[in-house]
Amino acid sequence: MTEILVLYYSAGGSVREMAQLVARGVNQVAGAAARVRTVPPLAPRTQVAEPPVPEEGAPYVELADLEQCAGIALGSPTRFGNMAAPLKYFLDTTGALWAKGTLAGKPAAVFTSTASLHGGQETTLTSMMLPLLHHGMLIVGLPYTHPEVTHTASGGTPYGASHWAGAGDDKPLTGDERTLCIALGKRLAETAVKLAA
């Protein structure tokens, strides 16, 4: 079985929902399965650390998840046009994997959610690509053969799936956004299966 790691950080729930849709797309591909993981939130030193296992949702990621996967889908909300600190913090711990070339040649994809329509969706997606490129991963996007990329009125870019969540994170994913999340997971898994053959 070709396992795809769907790794995300979600503050308000939108990115978590997107991760589940990306995983659904992965699971639609014969021979592929999604492994969904998250990262713990960061806190000032004066606050108590999170428990080692989250109370609900996906388990926290471990470096072994990256070693064992055949591809990665990475998701984060936007923070000033960049990925959120908890995801960046985790990626900063992957230097030993980089030194061994563990992720080199594996496919990767990215997805994000923003509070405002022009809140940095594409810059956040490209910010998540940078460490993946340093690891030697092969970036998979959403081609314009998906008509939703062209006619979406909210999220959805050729760089990866995106969602306009609204200032209160209260806008549900649109039909186009949902379709593109599933399509991204499916395209990533199809690529990983072909590369593994």
C-alpha positions in Angstrom: 0.0 0.0 0.0 1.3 3.4 -1.0 0.8 5.7 2.1 0.4 9.4 1.7 0.9 11.6 4.8 -1.7 14.3 5.1 -0.1 16.7 7.6 -1.8 19.8 8.8 -2.2 22.5 11.4 -5.7 23.9 12.0 -6.7 26.7 14.4 -10.4 27.0 13.6 -11.3 23.8 11.9 -11.3 24.7 8.2 -7.8 23.3 7.4 -8.8 20.1 9.3 -11.8 19.7 7.1 -9.7 20.3 4.0 -7.2 17.7 5.2 -10.1 15.2 5.5 -11.1 16.0 1.9 -7.6 15.6 0.7 -7.4 12.3 2.5 -10.7 11.3 0.8 -9.1 12.0 -2.6 -6.0 9.9 -1.7 -8.2 7.0 -0.6 -10.0 7.0 -4.0 -6.8 5.9 -5.7 -6.3 2.1 -6.0 -3.3 1.1 -4.0 -3.1 4.3 -1.9 -4.1 5.2 1.6 -4.0 8.4 3.6 -2.3 8.7 7.0 -3.7 11.9 8.6 -1.6 13.7 11.2 -1.4 17.1 12.8 1.1 19.2 14.8 0.6 20.5 18.3 0.0 24.3 18.8 2.9 26.4 20.1 2.7 28.2 23.4 4.7 30.7 25.3 7.2 29.1 27.7 5.0 30.1 30.7 2.1 28.0 29.5 1.7 24.2 30.1 2.7 22.0 27.1 0.1 20.1 25.2 -0.4 16.4 26.2 1.5 13.9 24.0 -1.7 12.7 22.4 -4.5 15.2 21.3 -7.8 14.8 22.9 -9.6 14.6 19.6 -8.8 14.5 15.9 -5.6 13.2 14.2 -2.6 12.1 16.2 0.5 14.3 16.4 3.0 13.6 13.6 6.3 11.9 14.3 9.4 12.0 12.1 8.8 8.3 11.4 5.6 9.3 9.6 7.7 11.2 7.1 10.1 8.4 6.7 7.4 5.9 6.0 5.2 7.9 3.6 5.4 7.8 -0.2 4.2 11.4 -0.5 3.0 14.4 1.6 0.1 16.8 1.5 0.9 19.8 3.8 -1.8 22.1 5.0 -1.8 25.3 7.1 -3.9 28.4 7.8 -2.4 31.7 6.6 -0.4 33.8 9.0 0.6 37.1 7.3 1.0 35.3 3.9 3.0 32.5 5.4 2.4 29.1 7.0 1.4 29.1 10.7 4.2 28.8 13.3 3.3 25.3 14.6 3.8 23.7 11.2 7.0 25.7 10.5 8.3 24.7 13.9 7.8 21.0 13.1 9.4 21.3 9.6 12.4 22.9 11.3 13.0 19.7 13.2 13.4 17.6 10.0 17.0 18.5 9.3 18.2 14.9 10.0 15.8 13.6 7.3 17.1 16.3 4.9 20.7 15.2 5.6 19.8 11.6 4.7 17.7 12.6 1.6 14.7 10.7 3.1 12.1 12.7 1.2 14.0 13.3 -2.0 12.0 12.2 -5.1 8.7 11.9 -3.2 5.7 13.9 -4.4 4.2 16.7 -2.3 1.2 19.0 -2.4 0.0 22.0 -0.3 -3.3 23.5 0.9 -4.4 26.5 2.9 -7.2 28.6 4.3 -7.4 32.3 4.8 -9.6 34.8 6.7 -9.9 37.2 3.7 -10.1 36.4 0.1 -6.9 38.2 -0.7 -5.2 37.1 2.6 -2.2 35.5 1.0 -3.4 32.1 -0.2 -0.8 31.8 -2.9 2.1 33.1 -0.9 1.2 30.7 1.9 1.1 27.8 -0.5 4.5 28.7 -1.9 5.9 29.2 1.6 5.0 25.6 2.4 6.6 24.5 -0.9 10.0 25.9 0.0 11.1 23.4 2.7 9.6 20.6 0.6 11.8 21.7 -2.3 14.8 21.8 0.0 14.0 18.2 0.9 14.1 17.3 -2.9 10.3 16.6 -3.1 8.4 16.9 -6.4 5.6 19.5 -6.1 2.2 18.5 -7.5 -0.4 21.3 -8.1 -3.8 21.6 -9.6 -3.8 22.0 -13.4 -6.3 24.1 -15.2 -7.8 20.9 -16.6 -9.9 21.1 -13.4 -12.5 23.7 -14.4 -13.0 24.7 -10.8 -9.6 26.4 -10.8 -10.8 28.7 -13.5 -14.3 29.5 -12.3 -14.0 29.5 -8.5 -15.2 32.7 -6.8 -13.4 31.9 -3.5 -10.5 29.5 -2.9 -8.7 27.3 -5.5 -5.3 27.9 -7.2 -3.0 26.1 -9.5 -0.5 26.1 -6.5 -2.8 23.9 -4.4 -6.2 23.8 -2.8 -7.3 26.8 -0.8 -10.4 28.1 1.1 -11.7 31.5 2.0 -12.9 30.9 5.6 -14.0 34.5 6.5 -12.8 36.5 9.5 -14.7 34.3 12.0 -13.7 31.0 10.2 -17.4 30.6 9.6 -17.6 30.3 5.8 -18.2 26.7 4.8 -16.1 25.2 2.1 -17.8 25.8 -1.3 -18.5 23.1 -3.8 -15.5 24.2 -5.9 -13.2 24.2 -2.9 -14.3 20.8 -1.8 -13.8 19.4 -5.3 -10.3 20.8 -5.5 -9.3 19.4 -2.2 -10.3 15.9 -3.3 -8.7 16.4 -6.7 -5.4 17.4 -5.1 -5.4 14.3 -2.9 -6.2 12.1 -5.8 -3.5 13.7 -8.1 -0.9 13.4 -5.3 -1.8 9.7 -4.7 -1.8 8.9 -8.4 1.6 10.4 -8.8 3.0 8.5 -5.8 1.6 5.2 -7.0 3.2 5.8 -10.5 6.5 6.7 -8.9 6.5 3.6 -6.7 5.8 1.3 -9.7 
